[in-house]
Every structure is written in C-alpha cells, then in structure tokens.
Amino acid sequence: MNLPEDGSPNLLGALALLVGSRMRASISGSVGAGGALAEALVVLKDQPGVTAEWLGQVLGLTQPGVAHLVRRLREQGWVERRPGADARSRALHLTAEGAAVAARTLRARQEVLTALLAPLTVEQRRQLADIARALLHDEVADAGSLAHLCRLCDRGRCPQCPVHAGFQELTGAHGGSDRAVPSGGGPDGPADGPG
C-alpha cells in the first residue's frame, strides 16, 4: 500500500542516488577514469574468458562502445585477448596488473559503502541487509539481467547472493557453472550466474 504520507519510495530514490553517486566516484577514482573501465575489470575478474560482445551486453554498451572500452583496457595493460571457444572468438582475460586494479576497485567500493553504513547500529545494518535481500530476490528475469545487476559485486562478501537465488528459483536451475551469460551465450554457453 502506498499511502500519500508514506515517504519511503521518495527516501529510497534519494538513497539510491546517494549510494550510486558515491560508488561511481569511488570506482572511477580507483582506475583514474570513467566507471565503465572499473566495471569491466570487476566483471572480467569473476568471468575470465568471456567475449567482448558478452562484456558489452553486461555493461549495456553498443558494439563500438565495447570495442573502444576493450582497446582502452588493452592500452592500459589490464586486459589481454586469447583464443576463444571457437576459431572466430577472442576471450578476454585480466593481466596481473588488471587483476590488481580490479582488487583496488573492489576495496574502494567496499570502503565507501562501509562509510555510508557507519551511522547505523548493528541491528539496523541487519535489518537493511534483510530489506535489500527481499528487494533484490525477484529482480532478475534472465542471465543477462543477473550479470548486469551483479556486475560490481564483491562476490566473496556475499556468499548467499539473493539475486542468484532468485534467478535459480525463476529458472529451476541448481548447481552448474559460476558464469552468468547474457542472451546470445558466451564461451561456455548459458549458466546459472554469479553465485
């Protein structure tokens, strides 16, 4: 029920803008450039061997946009191309330097989000986590939206991902690979998601 005096939707919108802007600033600062570079590094850290097309779908980029992004990542020495699953495809992998920048990006993200939570008590943080799980659980419609929503997640900090759990319930999938593949597939075909 959305009563006129219920300000929770408005507060949620303002909170989303605050969290989003702080997180974007932290990840952009970690790579010294726009957020797409940082997002790509985090995605490739957890999804090594995907194609540029797959990466573009996850990040919501056009074909020219992802080509430019991959070129910038390679120029920085953060990504290398290797032979893909078939003769025509090229798989993207982080270099050692790229992996270090991805780790730095996740640390910066964690620091800014932890700072935002600092005013909350332990019980309030627990309640917020429960609310977030409830809101996120049913938000994915397919593997592509799963990969997109979790593209900046630090998977080691969320072992029981509510997004992935919702996706598994939606698809009836259990077990399988950790690769979340948007429609159109990737080097290993469709899979369950980030886990």
C-alpha positions in Angstrom: 0.0 0.0 0.0 1.4 3.4 -1.0 -0.3 6.0 1.2 0.2 9.7 0.4 2.0 10.2 3.7 4.3 7.2 3.1 7.6 8.8 2.2 9.5 5.5 1.8 9.5 5.5 -2.0 10.9 9.0 -2.1 13.5 8.2 0.6 14.5 5.0 -1.4 15.0 7.1 -4.5 17.2 9.6 -2.7 19.2 6.8 -1.0 19.7 5.1 -4.4 21.1 8.4 -5.9 23.4 8.9 -2.9 24.7 5.3 -2.9 25.1 5.3 -6.7 27.0 8.6 -6.9 29.4 7.7 -4.0 30.0 4.2 -5.5 30.6 5.6 -9.0 33.0 8.2 -7.7 35.0 5.6 -5.7 35.3 3.1 -8.6 36.2 5.8 -11.1 38.9 7.1 -8.7 40.3 3.6 -8.4 41.1 3.5 -12.1 41.5 7.2 -12.8 38.8 7.2 -15.5 35.1 6.6 -16.1 33.3 3.8 -14.4 33.0 1.6 -17.4 36.7 0.7 -17.2 36.3 -0.3 -13.5 33.1 -2.2 -14.1 34.8 -4.1 -16.9 37.7 -5.1 -14.7 35.5 -6.4 -11.9 33.3 -8.3 -14.4 36.4 -9.9 -16.0 37.9 -10.7 -12.6 34.9 -13.0 -11.9 34.1 -14.0 -15.5 37.5 -14.7 -17.2 37.4 -15.8 -20.8 34.2 -14.0 -21.9 34.0 -12.3 -25.3 33.8 -8.5 -25.9 30.2 -9.0 -27.1 29.3 -10.6 -23.8 31.0 -7.9 -21.9 29.2 -5.2 -23.9 25.8 -6.8 -23.1 26.6 -6.9 -19.4 27.7 -3.3 -19.3 25.0 -2.1 -21.6 27.4 -0.9 -24.3 27.0 -0.7 -28.1 29.4 -2.7 -30.3 31.5 0.4 -31.0 31.4 1.3 -27.3 32.7 -2.0 -26.1 35.3 -2.1 -28.9 36.6 1.3 -27.6 36.5 0.0 -24.0 38.5 -3.1 -24.8 41.0 -1.1 -26.7 41.4 1.2 -23.7 41.8 -1.8 -21.3 44.4 -3.3 -23.6 46.3 0.0 -23.9 46.4 0.3 -20.1 47.9 -3.2 -20.0 45.0 -4.5 -17.9 43.4 -7.0 -20.4 44.7 -9.4 -23.0 42.9 -11.3 -25.7 43.4 -15.1 -26.1 41.9 -17.6 -28.4 38.2 -18.2 -27.6 35.9 -21.2 -27.6 35.8 -21.3 -31.4 38.1 -20.2 -34.2 36.3 -16.8 -34.6 36.1 -15.7 -30.9 38.6 -14.0 -28.7 38.5 -14.4 -25.0 39.2 -11.5 -22.6 41.4 -12.1 -19.6 42.9 -9.8 -17.0 46.6 -9.4 -16.8 48.3 -9.4 -13.4 48.1 -5.6 -13.4 44.4 -5.7 -14.4 43.7 -8.1 -11.5 45.4 -5.7 -9.1 43.4 -2.8 -10.3 40.2 -4.8 -10.1 41.0 -5.7 -6.5 41.7 -2.0 -5.8 38.4 -1.1 -7.3 36.5 -3.5 -5.0 38.4 -2.2 -2.0 37.4 1.4 -2.9 33.8 0.3 -3.3 33.8 -1.5 0.0 35.3 1.5 1.8 32.7 3.9 0.5 29.8 1.6 1.2 31.1 0.8 4.7 31.4 4.5 5.4 27.8 5.1 4.3 26.6 2.4 6.8 28.7 3.8 9.7 25.8 5.7 11.3 23.7 2.5 11.6 23.6 0.2 14.6 24.4 -3.5 14.2 20.6 -4.2 14.3 19.8 -1.5 11.7 22.5 -3.0 9.4 21.0 -6.4 9.8 17.5 -5.0 9.0 18.9 -3.2 6.0 20.5 -6.4 4.8 17.2 -8.3 5.1 15.4 -5.5 3.3 18.0 -5.5 0.5 17.7 -9.3 0.1 13.9 -9.1 -0.1 14.1 -6.3 -2.8 16.8 -7.9 -4.8 15.5 -11.5 -4.8 13.0 -11.2 -7.6 14.8 -8.6 -9.8 16.3 -10.8 -12.5 14.4 -12.0 -15.5 17.3 -13.8 -17.3 21.0 -14.5 -17.1 21.8 -11.1 -18.7 20.0 -9.1 -16.1 21.7 -11.2 -13.4 25.1 -10.5 -14.8 24.2 -6.8 -15.2 22.9 -6.4 -11.7 25.8 -8.1 -10.0 28.5 -6.6 -12.3 30.1 -4.7 -9.4 29.6 -7.1 -6.6 32.4 -8.4 -4.5 31.3 -12.0 -4.6 33.5 -13.1 -1.7 31.4 -10.8 0.6 28.0 -12.2 -0.5 28.2 -16.0 -0.4 24.4 -16.4 -0.4 23.5 -14.0 -3.1 19.8 -13.2 -3.1 19.9 -12.2 -6.8 21.4 -15.5 -7.8 18.9 -17.4 -5.5 16.0 -15.6 -7.2 17.4 -16.5 -10.6 17.8 -20.1 -9.6 14.2 -20.2 -8.4 13.0 -18.5 -11.6 14.8 -20.9 -13.9 14.7 -24.0 -11.7 18.5 -24.2 -12.0 20.6 -25.7 -9.3 24.4 -26.1 -9.3 26.4 -25.6 -12.5 28.9 -23.1 -13.6 29.6 -19.7 -12.0 29.3 -17.9 -15.3 26.4 -15.6 -15.9 25.8 -15.4 -19.6 23.6 -12.9 -21.3 21.3 -14.0 -24.1 23.5 -14.9 -27.0 25.8 -17.0 -24.9 29.4 -16.9 -24.2 32.4 -19.1 -24.4 30.9 -21.8 -22.2 27.2 -21.4 -23.0 24.4 -20.4 -20.6 25.0 -20.9 -16.9 23.5 -20.2 -13.6 25.0 -16.9 -12.6 27.5 -15.4 -10.2 26.6 -17.5 -7.2 
